[in-house]
Amino acid sequence: GTLNGYSAVGNVVVLEHATKSGRPLYSMVAHLVPGSVKVKAGAPVRRGQVLGACGNSGNSSEPHLHFQVMDGTRVESSFGIEPVFGQVTVVRQGERSIEAGYTFLKDDVVSQATGVAARRNGLDTTLR
């Protein structure tokens, strides 16, 4: 792919999540294939729904999915918030395990995530 210094995230979908605190959080998936986004602005989405195809748009040289939870809608002006997954299947150094309360670790291969929450100021916030 071609690196794009003007659009770091490339083709992106940002989802707004209601929280127990009443302050919304946002999750973002970025570097989607141009023209592959399957959702419309403002439309509700459901768990398991396809948002778009994994690609390398933006400032990315290889196809991958960038996932981020944040406190605003724009990556350039928002603070990132650590996502916590209720349960995931993880492959780490060739060993497969199921982990609850999982947070990302570099080089982990993750699948079948359920129950996403986010840690904001040390407090767990459930994303609905």
N, CA, C and O atoms as a GROMACS GRO file, in nm:
protein
  512
    1GLY      N    1   0.082  -0.120   0.000
    1GLY     CA    2   0.000   0.000   0.000
    1GLY      C    3   0.085   0.124   0.000
    1GLY      O    4   0.207   0.119   0.016
    2THR      N    5   0.019   0.236  -0.018
    2THR     CA    6   0.084   0.366  -0.019
    2THR      C    7   0.055   0.438   0.111
    2THR      O    8  -0.061   0.448   0.151
    3LEU      N    9   0.157   0.490   0.176
    3LEU     CA   10   0.138   0.564   0.300
    3LEU      C   11   0.075   0.700   0.270
    3LEU      O   12   0.111   0.766   0.173
    4ASN      N   13  -0.020   0.741   0.354
    4ASN     CA   14  -0.088   0.869   0.338
    4ASN      C   15  -0.064   0.952   0.463
    4ASN      O   16  -0.127   0.930   0.566
    5GLY      N   17   0.027   1.047   0.454
    5GLY     CA   18   0.060   1.132   0.568
    5GLY      C   19  -0.048   1.231   0.605
    5GLY      O   20  -0.040   1.291   0.712
    6TYR      N   21  -0.149   1.249   0.521
    6TYR     CA   22  -0.256   1.344   0.548
    6TYR      C   23  -0.373   1.282   0.624
    6TYR      O   24  -0.448   1.353   0.690
    7SER      N   25  -0.388   1.152   0.615
    7SER     CA   26  -0.497   1.083   0.683
    7SER      C   27  -0.440   0.959   0.752
    7SER      O   28  -0.432   0.852   0.692
    8ALA      N   29  -0.403   0.975   0.877
    8ALA     CA   30  -0.338   0.865   0.950
    8ALA      C   31  -0.426   0.742   0.959
    8ALA      O   32  -0.378   0.630   0.944
    9VAL      N   33  -0.556   0.761   0.984
    9VAL     CA   34  -0.645   0.647   1.007
    9VAL      C   35  -0.710   0.593   0.880
    9VAL      O   36  -0.764   0.483   0.881
   10GLY      N   37  -0.707   0.669   0.772
   10GLY     CA   38  -0.768   0.625   0.647
   10GLY      C   39  -0.918   0.613   0.658
   10GLY      O   40  -0.982   0.695   0.724
   11ASN      N   41  -0.975   0.511   0.595
   11ASN     CA   42  -1.120   0.487   0.602
   11ASN      C   43  -1.152   0.432   0.739
   11ASN      O   44  -1.092   0.335   0.784
   12VAL      N   45  -1.248   0.495   0.806
   12VAL     CA   46  -1.271   0.469   0.947
   12VAL      C   47  -1.420   0.462   0.978
   12VAL      O   48  -1.502   0.526   0.912
   13VAL      N   49  -1.455   0.384   1.080
   13VAL     CA   50  -1.590   0.384   1.138
   13VAL      C   51  -1.573   0.415   1.286
   13VAL      O   52  -1.492   0.352   1.354
   14VAL      N   53  -1.649   0.511   1.336
   14VAL     CA   54  -1.650   0.546   1.478
   14VAL      C   55  -1.788   0.515   1.533
   14VAL      O   56  -1.889   0.561   1.479
   15LEU      N   57  -1.792   0.438   1.642
   15LEU     CA   58  -1.918   0.400   1.705
   15LEU      C   59  -1.932   0.470   1.840
   15LEU      O   60  -1.836   0.476   1.917
   16GLU      N   61  -2.050   0.522   1.869
   16GLU     CA   62  -2.078   0.583   1.999
   16GLU      C   63  -2.141   0.477   2.089
   16GLU      O   64  -2.231   0.405   2.048
   17HIS      N   65  -2.091   0.469   2.214
   17HIS     CA   66  -2.141   0.372   2.310
   17HIS      C   67  -2.201   0.445   2.430
   17HIS      O   68  -2.138   0.534   2.487
   18ALA      N   69  -2.322   0.408   2.467
   18ALA     CA   70  -2.381   0.457   2.591
   18ALA      C   71  -2.308   0.390   2.707
   18ALA      O   72  -2.267   0.274   2.695
   19THR      N   73  -2.294   0.460   2.816
   19THR     CA   74  -2.227   0.404   2.934
   19THR      C   75  -2.315   0.424   3.056
   19THR      O   76  -2.407   0.505   3.054
   20LYS      N   77  -2.285   0.351   3.162
   20LYS     CA   78  -2.359   0.365   3.288
   20LYS      C   79  -2.344   0.505   3.346
   20LYS      O   80  -2.435   0.554   3.414
   21SER      N   81  -2.231   0.570   3.321
   21SER     CA   82  -2.206   0.704   3.376
   21SER      C   83  -2.282   0.813   3.301
   21SER      O   84  -2.294   0.925   3.350
   22GLY      N   85  -2.334   0.780   3.181
   22GLY     CA   86  -2.403   0.880   3.101
   22GLY      C   87  -2.311   0.956   3.006
   22GLY      O   88  -2.359   1.026   2.917
   23ARG      N   89  -2.180   0.944   3.025
   23ARG     CA   90  -2.084   1.007   2.933
   23ARG      C   91  -2.047   0.906   2.826
   23ARG      O   92  -1.991   0.801   2.857
   24PRO      N   93  -2.077   0.935   2.699
   24PRO     CA   94  -2.050   0.835   2.594
   24PRO      C   95  -1.900   0.812   2.575
   24PRO      O   96  -1.818   0.899   2.600
   25LEU      N   97  -1.869   0.692   2.529
   25LEU     CA   98  -1.736   0.659   2.482
   25LEU      C   99  -1.750   0.621   2.336
   25LEU      O  100  -1.860   0.594   2.288
   26TYR      N  101  -1.638   0.620   2.265
   26TYR     CA  102  -1.639   0.593   2.122
   26TYR      C  103  -1.535   0.488   2.090
   26TYR      O  104  -1.424   0.489   2.145
   27SER      N  105  -1.570   0.395   2.002
   27SER     CA  106  -1.471   0.301   1.953
   27SER      C  107  -1.452   0.327   1.804
   27SER      O  108  -1.544   0.368   1.733
   28MET      N  109  -1.329   0.303   1.759
   28MET     CA  110  -1.294   0.332   1.621
   28MET      C  111  -1.228   0.210   1.560
   28MET      O  112  -1.144   0.146   1.624
   29VAL      N  113  -1.266   0.178   1.438
   29VAL     CA  114  -1.192   0.081   1.356
   29VAL      C  115  -1.142   0.157   1.234
   29VAL      O  116  -1.218   0.228   1.168
   30ALA      N  117  -1.014   0.142   1.206
   30ALA     CA  118  -0.951   0.223   1.101
   30ALA      C  119  -0.871   0.136   1.004
   30ALA      O  120  -0.848   0.018   1.027
   31HIS      N  121  -0.830   0.199   0.895
   31HIS     CA  122  -0.753   0.140   0.786
   31HIS      C  123  -0.838   0.047   0.701
   31HIS      O  124  -0.787  -0.048   0.642
   32LEU      N  125  -0.969   0.074   0.695
   32LEU     CA  126  -1.061  -0.010   0.617
   32LEU      C  127  -1.038   0.010   0.467
   32LEU      O  128  -0.994   0.116   0.423
   33VAL      N  129  -1.068  -0.094   0.390
   33VAL     CA  130  -1.056  -0.088   0.245
   33VAL      C  131  -1.150   0.021   0.191
   33VAL      O  132  -1.266   0.026   0.230
   34PRO      N  133  -1.102   0.109   0.102
   34PRO     CA  134  -1.189   0.211   0.044
   34PRO      C  135  -1.314   0.149  -0.020
   34PRO      O  136  -1.304   0.052  -0.095
   35GLY      N  137  -1.430   0.206   0.010
   35GLY     CA  138  -1.556   0.160  -0.045
   35GLY      C  139  -1.616   0.039   0.025
   35GLY      O  140  -1.720  -0.011  -0.017
   36SER      N  141  -1.551  -0.011   0.131
   36SER     CA  142  -1.599  -0.134   0.196
   36SER      C  143  -1.688  -0.109   0.317
   36SER      O  144  -1.747  -0.204   0.370
   37VAL      N  145  -1.700   0.016   0.362
   37VAL     CA  146  -1.780   0.045   0.482
   37VAL      C  147  -1.926   0.008   0.457
   37VAL      O  148  -1.985   0.050   0.358
   38LYS      N  149  -1.984  -0.072   0.547
   38LYS     CA  150  -2.118  -0.127   0.531
   38LYS      C  151  -2.223  -0.059   0.617
   38LYS      O  152  -2.340  -0.098   0.613
   39VAL      N  153  -2.186   0.042   0.696
   39VAL     CA  154  -2.280   0.108   0.786
   39VAL      C  155  -2.295   0.255   0.747
   39VAL      O  156  -2.206   0.313   0.686
   40LYS      N  157  -2.409   0.313   0.783
   40LYS     CA  158  -2.438   0.454   0.754
   40LYS      C  159  -2.424   0.537   0.881
   40LYS      O  160  -2.450   0.487   0.990
   41ALA      N  161  -2.385   0.662   0.866
   41ALA     CA  162  -2.373   0.754   0.980
   41ALA      C  163  -2.504   0.762   1.057
   41ALA      O  164  -2.610   0.784   0.997
   42GLY      N  165  -2.496   0.746   1.189
   42GLY     CA  166  -2.613   0.759   1.276
   42GLY      C  167  -2.698   0.634   1.287
   42GLY      O  168  -2.789   0.629   1.370
   43ALA      N  169  -2.671   0.532   1.207
   43ALA     CA  170  -2.751   0.409   1.211
   43ALA      C  171  -2.706   0.321   1.327
   43ALA      O  172  -2.587   0.316   1.358
   44PRO      N  173  -2.800   0.252   1.392
   44PRO     CA  174  -2.759   0.160   1.498
   44PRO      C  175  -2.688   0.038   1.439
   44PRO      O  176  -2.714   0.000   1.325
   45VAL      N  177  -2.598  -0.020   1.516
   45VAL     CA  178  -2.528  -0.143   1.476
   45VAL      C  179  -2.551  -0.249   1.583
   45VAL      O  180  -2.588  -0.216   1.696
   46ARG      N  181  -2.528  -0.374   1.548
   46ARG     CA  182  -2.545  -0.482   1.644
   46ARG      C  183  -2.417  -0.566   1.649
   46ARG      O  184  -2.337  -0.565   1.556
   47ARG      N  185  -2.400  -0.636   1.759
   47ARG     CA  186  -2.284  -0.723   1.776
   47ARG      C  187  -2.276  -0.822   1.661
   47ARG      O  188  -2.376  -0.884   1.624
   48GLY      N  189  -2.157  -0.836   1.603
   48GLY     CA  190  -2.136  -0.929   1.493
   48GLY      C  191  -2.159  -0.871   1.356
   48GLY      O  192  -2.128  -0.935   1.256
   49GLN      N  193  -2.214  -0.750   1.348
   49GLN     CA  194  -2.240  -0.687   1.219
   49GLN      C  195  -2.109  -0.648   1.152
   49GLN      O  196  -2.019  -0.596   1.218
   50VAL      N  197  -2.097  -0.672   1.022
   50VAL     CA  198  -1.978  -0.633   0.947
   50VAL      C  199  -1.980  -0.482   0.928
   50VAL      O  200  -2.078  -0.425   0.879
   51LEU      N  201  -1.870  -0.416   0.967
   51LEU     CA  202  -1.857  -0.271   0.952
   51LEU      C  203  -1.787  -0.234   0.822
   51LEU      O  204  -1.820  -0.133   0.760
   52GLY      N  205  -1.690  -0.315   0.782
   52GLY     CA  206  -1.612  -0.290   0.662
   52GLY      C  207  -1.505  -0.396   0.651
   52GLY      O  208  -1.497  -0.487   0.734
   53ALA      N  209  -1.421  -0.385   0.548
   53ALA     CA  210  -1.316  -0.484   0.523
   53ALA      C  211  -1.181  -0.433   0.570
   53ALA      O  212  -1.146  -0.316   0.550
   54CYS      N  213  -1.104  -0.521   0.632
   54CYS     CA  214  -0.970  -0.489   0.680
   54CYS      C  215  -0.881  -0.451   0.562
   54CYS      O  216  -0.875  -0.523   0.462
   55GLY      N  217  -0.811  -0.339   0.575
   55GLY     CA  218  -0.726  -0.292   0.467
   55GLY      C  219  -0.604  -0.220   0.519
   55GLY      O  220  -0.558  -0.245   0.630
   56ASN      N  221  -0.552  -0.130   0.437
   56ASN     CA  222  -0.438  -0.050   0.480
   56ASN      C  223  -0.448   0.094   0.429
   56ASN      O  224  -0.349   0.154   0.386
   57SER      N  225  -0.571   0.149   0.434
   57SER     CA  226  -0.588   0.290   0.396
   57SER      C  227  -0.524   0.378   0.503
   57SER      O  228  -0.501   0.333   0.616
   58GLY      N  229  -0.496   0.502   0.469
   58GLY     CA  230  -0.432   0.594   0.563
   58GLY      C  231  -0.283   0.573   0.569
   58GLY      O  232  -0.222   0.527   0.472
   59ASN      N  233  -0.224   0.606   0.683
   59ASN     CA  234  -0.079   0.596   0.700
   59ASN      C  235  -0.044   0.455   0.746
   59ASN      O  236  -0.004   0.434   0.861
   60SER      N  237  -0.058   0.359   0.656
   60SER     CA  238  -0.040   0.217   0.686
   60SER      C  239   0.020   0.148   0.565
   60SER      O  240  -0.027   0.165   0.453
   61SER      N  241   0.123   0.068   0.588
   61SER     CA  242   0.188   0.000   0.476
   61SER      C  243   0.139  -0.144   0.458
   61SER      O  244   0.159  -0.202   0.351
   62GLU      N  245   0.075  -0.201   0.559
   62GLU     CA  246   0.028  -0.339   0.553
   62GLU      C  247  -0.116  -0.346   0.601
   62GLU      O  248  -0.154  -0.269   0.690
   63PRO      N  249  -0.198  -0.437   0.547
   63PRO     CA  250  -0.336  -0.451   0.594
   63PRO      C  251  -0.341  -0.492   0.742
   63PRO      O  252  -0.273  -0.586   0.783
   64HIS      N  253  -0.420  -0.422   0.818
   64HIS     CA  254  -0.445  -0.454   0.958
   64HIS      C  255  -0.565  -0.373   1.004
   64HIS      O  256  -0.605  -0.277   0.938
   65LEU      N  257  -0.621  -0.411   1.115
   65LEU     CA  258  -0.734  -0.337   1.173
   65LEU      C  259  -0.684  -0.262   1.295
   65LEU      O  260  -0.629  -0.323   1.387
   66HIS      N  261  -0.704  -0.132   1.297
   66HIS     CA  262  -0.670  -0.050   1.413
   66HIS      C  263  -0.799  -0.032   1.492
   66HIS      O  264  -0.896   0.023   1.440
   67PHE      N  265  -0.801  -0.078   1.617
   67PHE     CA  266  -0.917  -0.064   1.706
   67PHE      C  267  -0.875   0.022   1.824
   67PHE      O  268  -0.769   0.002   1.882
   68GLN      N  269  -0.960   0.117   1.858
   68GLN     CA  270  -0.927   0.208   1.967
   68GLN      C  271  -1.055   0.253   2.036
   68GLN      O  272  -1.155   0.280   1.969
   69VAL      N  273  -1.053   0.262   2.168
   69VAL     CA  274  -1.161   0.323   2.245
   69VAL      C  275  -1.111   0.459   2.290
   69VAL      O  276  -0.996   0.472   2.332
   70MET      N  277  -1.198   0.561   2.281
   70MET     CA  278  -1.155   0.698   2.311
   70MET      C  279  -1.271   0.779   2.368
   70MET      O  280  -1.386   0.736   2.365
   71ASP      N  281  -1.238   0.898   2.419
   71ASP     CA  282  -1.341   0.980   2.484
   71ASP      C  283  -1.404   1.083   2.391
   71ASP      O  284  -1.487   1.163   2.436
   72GLY      N  285  -1.370   1.083   2.265
   72GLY     CA  286  -1.428   1.174   2.167
   72GLY      C  287  -1.438   1.108   2.031
   72GLY      O  288  -1.397   0.993   2.014
   73THR      N  289  -1.491   1.180   1.935
   73THR     CA  290  -1.513   1.122   1.802
   73THR      C  291  -1.393   1.136   1.708
   73THR      O  292  -1.387   1.067   1.606
   74ARG      N  293  -1.298   1.222   1.740
   74ARG     CA  294  -1.183   1.244   1.652
   74ARG      C  295  -1.056   1.196   1.718
   74ARG      O  296  -1.023   1.237   1.829
   75VAL      N  297  -0.984   1.108   1.650
   75VAL     CA  298  -0.863   1.049   1.706
   75VAL      C  299  -0.758   1.156   1.738
   75VAL      O  300  -0.682   1.142   1.833
   76GLU      N  301  -0.755   1.264   1.658
   76GLU     CA  302  -0.654   1.368   1.676
   76GLU      C  303  -0.673   1.449   1.803
   76GLU      O  304  -0.578   1.509   1.853
   77SER      N  305  -0.795   1.452   1.857
   77SER     CA  306  -0.822   1.537   1.973
   77SER      C  307  -0.885   1.461   2.090
   77SER      O  308  -0.944   1.522   2.179
   78SER      N  309  -0.873   1.330   2.090
   78SER     CA  310  -0.933   1.248   2.196
   78SER      C  311  -0.826   1.175   2.275
   78SER      O  312  -0.716   1.152   2.227
   79PHE      N  313  -0.862   1.138   2.397
   79PHE     CA  314  -0.776   1.055   2.479
   79PHE      C  315  -0.815   0.909   2.457
   79PHE      O  316  -0.933   0.875   2.458
   80GLY      N  317  -0.715   0.824   2.438
   80GLY     CA  318  -0.740   0.681   2.427
   80GLY      C  319  -0.774   0.623   2.563
   80GLY      O  320  -0.723   0.668   2.666
   81ILE      N  321  -0.861   0.523   2.564
   81ILE     CA  322  -0.905   0.458   2.687
   81ILE      C  323  -0.883   0.308   2.670
   81ILE      O  324  -0.917   0.251   2.566
   82GLU      N  325  -0.825   0.245   2.772
   82GLU     CA  326  -0.791   0.104   2.763
   82GLU      C  327  -0.917   0.017   2.755
   82GLU      O  328  -0.998   0.018   2.847
   83PRO      N  329  -0.933  -0.059   2.645
   83PRO     CA  330  -1.047  -0.151   2.637
   83PRO      C  331  -1.020  -0.277   2.719
   83PRO      O  332  -0.906  -0.324   2.728
   84VAL      N  333  -1.125  -0.331   2.778
   84VAL     CA  334  -1.118  -0.455   2.853
   84VAL      C  335  -1.226  -0.547   2.797
   84VAL      O  336  -1.343  -0.508   2.791
   85PHE      N  337  -1.188  -0.667   2.755
   85PHE     CA  338  -1.282  -0.761   2.694
   85PHE      C  339  -1.324  -0.866   2.796
   85PHE      O  340  -1.242  -0.920   2.868
   86GLY      N  341  -1.456  -0.893   2.800
   86GLY     CA  342  -1.510  -0.989   2.895
   86GLY      C  343  -1.449  -1.126   2.881
   86GLY      O  344  -1.412  -1.189   2.980
   87GLN      N  345  -1.436  -1.174   2.758
   87GLN     CA  346  -1.375  -1.305   2.734
   87GLN      C  347  -1.323  -1.309   2.591
   87GLN      O  348  -1.394  -1.270   2.498
   88VAL      N  349  -1.201  -1.358   2.574
   88VAL     CA  350  -1.142  -1.371   2.441
   88VAL      C  351  -1.064  -1.500   2.432
   88VAL      O  352  -1.020  -1.556   2.533
   89THR      N  353  -1.047  -1.547   2.309
   89THR     CA  354  -0.952  -1.655   2.282
   89THR      C  355  -0.822  -1.588   2.240
   89THR      O  356  -0.821  -1.506   2.149
   90VAL      N  357  -0.712  -1.623   2.306
   90VAL     CA  358  -0.583  -1.559   2.283
   90VAL      C  359  -0.481  -1.665   2.244
   90VAL      O  360  -0.474  -1.772   2.304
   91VAL      N  361  -0.401  -1.632   2.142
   91VAL     CA  362  -0.284  -1.714   2.111
   91VAL      C  363  -0.163  -1.628   2.142
   91VAL      O  364  -0.142  -1.523   2.081
   92ARG      N  365  -0.084  -1.673   2.240
   92ARG     CA  366   0.035  -1.600   2.282
   92ARG      C  367   0.153  -1.696   2.279
   92ARG      O  368   0.153  -1.797   2.349
   93GLN      N  369   0.252  -1.664   2.200
   93GLN     CA  370   0.372  -1.746   2.184
   93GLN      C  371   0.334  -1.891   2.150
   93GLN      O  372   0.392  -1.986   2.202
   94GLY      N  373   0.234  -1.905   2.061
   94GLY     CA  374   0.194  -2.036   2.012
   94GLY      C  375   0.098  -2.112   2.103
   94GLY      O  376   0.050  -2.219   2.065
   95GLU      N  377   0.068  -2.060   2.221
   95GLU     CA  378  -0.022  -2.126   2.316
   95GLU      C  379  -0.159  -2.060   2.312
   95GLU      O  380  -0.168  -1.938   2.323
   96ARG      N  381  -0.266  -2.140   2.298
   96ARG     CA  382  -0.404  -2.088   2.294
   96ARG      C  383  -0.465  -2.096   2.434
   96ARG      O  384  -0.450  -2.196   2.504
   97SER      N  385  -0.534  -1.988   2.474
   97SER     CA  386  -0.604  -1.988   2.602
   97SER      C  387  -0.728  -1.899   2.592
   97SER      O  388  -0.739  -1.816   2.501
   98ILE      N  389  -0.820  -1.918   2.685
   98ILE     CA  390  -0.936  -1.830   2.697
   98ILE      C  391  -0.914  -1.744   2.819
   98ILE      O  392  -0.887  -1.794   2.928
   99GLU      N  393  -0.924  -1.611   2.801
   99GLU     CA  394  -0.897  -1.519   2.910
   99GLU      C  395  -1.016  -1.428   2.934
   99GLU      O  396  -1.079  -1.381   2.839
  100ALA      N  397  -1.047  -1.403   3.059
  100ALA     CA  398  -1.153  -1.310   3.099
  100ALA      C  399  -1.088  -1.181   3.148
  100ALA      O  400  -0.978  -1.184   3.204
  101GLY      N  401  -1.154  -1.067   3.127
  101GLY     CA  402  -1.098  -0.938   3.168
  101GLY      C  403  -0.970  -0.905   3.093
  101GLY      O  404  -0.876  -0.851   3.151
  102TYR      N  405  -0.967  -0.938   2.965
  102TYR     CA  406  -0.845  -0.925   2.884
  102TYR      C  407  -0.822  -0.782   2.837
  102TYR      O  408  -0.916  -0.713   2.796
  103THR      N  409  -0.697  -0.738   2.844
  103THR     CA  410  -0.652  -0.614   2.780
  103THR      C  411  -0.539  -0.651   2.684
  103THR      O  412  -0.471  -0.751   2.703
  104PHE      N  413  -0.522  -0.570   2.580
  104PHE     CA  414  -0.426  -0.601   2.474
  104PHE      C  415  -0.283  -0.614   2.525
  104PHE      O  416  -0.238  -0.537   2.610
  105LEU      N  417  -0.213  -0.713   2.471
  105LEU     CA  418  -0.070  -0.727   2.489
  105LEU      C  419  -0.008  -0.739   2.350
  105LEU      O  420  -0.062  -0.808   2.263
  106LYS      N  421   0.104  -0.674   2.329
  106LYS     CA  422   0.169  -0.675   2.199
  106LYS      C  423   0.194  -0.818   2.152
  106LYS      O  424   0.237  -0.904   2.229
  107ASP      N  425   0.168  -0.842   2.024
  107ASP     CA  426   0.190  -0.969   1.955
  107ASP      C  427   0.087  -1.077   1.986
  107ASP      O  428   0.096  -1.187   1.931
  108ASP      N  429  -0.012  -1.051   2.074
  108ASP     CA  430  -0.119  -1.148   2.096
  108ASP      C  431  -0.206  -1.155   1.972
  108ASP      O  432  -0.228  -1.054   1.905
  109VAL      N  433  -0.256  -1.273   1.940
  109VAL     CA  434  -0.356  -1.293   1.836
  109VAL      C  435  -0.487  -1.320   1.909
  109VAL      O  436  -0.496  -1.415   1.986
  110VAL      N  437  -0.588  -1.235   1.885
  110VAL     CA  438  -0.712  -1.238   1.963
  110VAL      C  439  -0.830  -1.267   1.872
  110VAL      O  440  -0.836  -1.216   1.760
  111SER      N  441  -0.922  -1.350   1.919
  111SER     CA  442  -1.046  -1.375   1.844
  111SER      C  443  -1.159  -1.400   1.942
  111SER      O  444  -1.137  -1.424   2.060
  112GLN      N  445  -1.280  -1.395   1.890
  112GLN     CA  446  -1.401  -1.426   1.965
  112GLN      C  447  -1.415  -1.343   2.092
  112GLN      O  448  -1.441  -1.397   2.200
  113ALA      N  449  -1.399  -1.212   2.080
  113ALA     CA  450  -1.414  -1.123   2.195
  113ALA      C  451  -1.561  -1.101   2.228
  113ALA      O  452  -1.644  -1.090   2.139
  114THR      N  453  -1.591  -1.096   2.358
  114THR     CA  454  -1.727  -1.065   2.403
  114THR      C  455  -1.719  -0.968   2.520
  114THR      O  456  -1.616  -0.960   2.587
  115GLY      N  457  -1.828  -0.896   2.542
  115GLY     CA  458  -1.840  -0.812   2.661
  115GLY      C  459  -1.734  -0.705   2.674
  115GLY      O  460  -1.654  -0.710   2.768
  116VAL      N  461  -1.730  -0.607   2.583
  116VAL     CA  462  -1.628  -0.503   2.587
  116VAL      C  463  -1.661  -0.400   2.694
  116VAL      O  464  -1.776  -0.357   2.707
  117ALA      N  465  -1.562  -0.361   2.770
  117ALA     CA  466  -1.573  -0.252   2.866
  117ALA      C  467  -1.451  -0.163   2.845
  117ALA      O  468  -1.363  -0.196   2.765
  118ALA      N  469  -1.446  -0.052   2.914
  118ALA     CA  470  -1.331   0.037   2.902
  118ALA      C  471  -1.294   0.090   3.039
  118ALA      O  472  -1.381   0.110   3.124
  119ARG      N  473  -1.166   0.112   3.061
  119ARG     CA  474  -1.120   0.169   3.187
  119ARG      C  475  -1.098   0.317   3.168
  119ARG      O  476  -1.016   0.359   3.087
  120ARG      N  477  -1.173   0.397   3.244
  120ARG     CA  478  -1.160   0.543   3.239
  120ARG      C  479  -1.125   0.588   3.379
  120ARG      O  480  -1.202   0.567   3.473
  121ASN      N  481  -1.009   0.651   3.394
  121ASN     CA  482  -0.964   0.698   3.524
  121ASN      C  483  -0.966   0.588   3.629
  121ASN      O  484  -1.002   0.611   3.744
  122GLY      N  485  -0.927   0.467   3.587
  122GLY     CA  486  -0.919   0.356   3.679
  122GLY      C  487  -1.051   0.288   3.709
  122GLY      O  488  -1.054   0.190   3.785
  123LEU      N  489  -1.162   0.337   3.652
  123LEU     CA  490  -1.293   0.278   3.676
  123LEU      C  491  -1.337   0.202   3.553
  123LEU      O  492  -1.315   0.246   3.440
  124ASP      N  493  -1.399   0.087   3.573
  124ASP     CA  494  -1.451   0.010   3.460
  124ASP      C  495  -1.584   0.067   3.416
  124ASP      O  496  -1.670   0.096   3.499
  125THR      N  497  -1.603   0.083   3.285
  125THR     CA  498  -1.726   0.136   3.227
  125THR      C  499  -1.774   0.036   3.122
  125THR      O  500  -1.700   0.006   3.028
  126THR      N  501  -1.894  -0.015   3.137
  126THR     CA  502  -1.947  -0.111   3.041
  126THR      C  503  -1.997  -0.038   2.917
  126THR      O  504  -2.072   0.059   2.928
  127LEU      N  505  -1.956  -0.085   2.800
  127LEU     CA  506  -2.005  -0.030   2.674
  127LEU      C  507  -2.127  -0.109   2.634
  127LEU      O  508  -2.122  -0.232   2.631
  128ARG      N  509  -2.237  -0.042   2.603
  128ARG     CA  510  -2.360  -0.111   2.565
  128ARG      C  511  -2.380  -0.104   2.416
  128ARG      O  512  -2.478  -0.156   2.364
   0.00000   0.00000   0.00000
